[in-house]
């Protein structure tokens, strides 16, 4: 093999990619938020409205930006 020959890029399998996502601590929070979202969508007719979605995204973005500061 010549010295200037590039090595092939290593590709991660989907299983190892899911494993690395599962190891991150934010994954649990995302799952909890998704479960609450699903339950509240069935319990309240007002939860799944565009105005409520904008309010939730705004509050998540404000809390997220204050976390990074």
C-alpha distance (Angstrom), angle and dihedral (degrees) to the residues before:
residue distance angle dihedral
X1 . . .
X2 3.78 . .
X3 3.77 120.7 .
X4 3.81 93.8 -121.9
X5 3.81 95.5 52.8
X6 3.82 110.5 115.1
X7 3.78 116.6 -128.0
X8 3.80 117.3 -120.7
X9 3.77 114.1 -100.9
X10 3.77 114.5 -105.2
X11 3.77 112.2 -120.0
X12 3.74 122.2 -153.0
X13 3.74 117.9 -130.6
X14 3.83 117.7 -123.8
X15 3.80 89.4 -111.0
X16 3.81 93.6 57.4
X17 3.81 90.4 44.4
X18 3.81 91.1 54.2
X19 3.79 89.8 45.8
X20 3.80 92.0 54.6
X21 3.81 91.2 48.1
X22 3.81 90.4 49.2
X23 3.81 91.5 54.3
X24 3.80 93.7 59.1
X25 3.79 115.4 96.1
X26 3.81 94.2 -136.8
X27 3.79 90.3 66.2
X28 3.80 91.6 74.4
X29 3.80 91.4 51.3
X30 3.79 92.2 50.1
X31 3.80 90.8 50.5
X32 3.81 91.8 49.5
X33 3.83 91.9 48.8
X34 3.81 90.7 48.4
X35 3.82 91.9 50.3
X36 3.80 92.2 49.3
X37 3.81 89.3 47.8
X38 3.82 91.9 52.8
X39 3.81 94.3 46.0
X40 3.80 93.7 47.2
X41 3.81 91.5 47.5
X42 3.80 89.4 61.2
X43 3.82 95.9 40.6
X44 3.80 101.3 49.4
X45 3.80 129.5 39.0
X46 3.81 89.8 -155.6
X47 3.79 96.6 54.7
X48 3.81 97.5 75.2
X49 3.81 96.8 56.3
X50 3.78 128.6 119.1
X51 3.82 92.9 -119.3
X52 3.80 91.4 53.9
X53 3.83 91.9 46.8
X54 3.82 90.5 53.6
X55 3.81 91.0 48.1
X56 3.80 92.3 50.4
X57 3.80 93.7 46.7
X58 3.80 89.9 49.4
X59 3.79 92.7 50.6
X60 3.82 92.3 46.1
X61 3.79 91.2 49.6
X62 3.81 92.8 49.1
X63 3.81 92.0 48.7
X64 3.79 91.3 45.0
X65 3.78 94.1 50.0
X66 3.81 92.0 48.2
X67 3.81 88.7 50.9
X68 3.81 91.5 56.3
X69 3.81 93.8 46.7
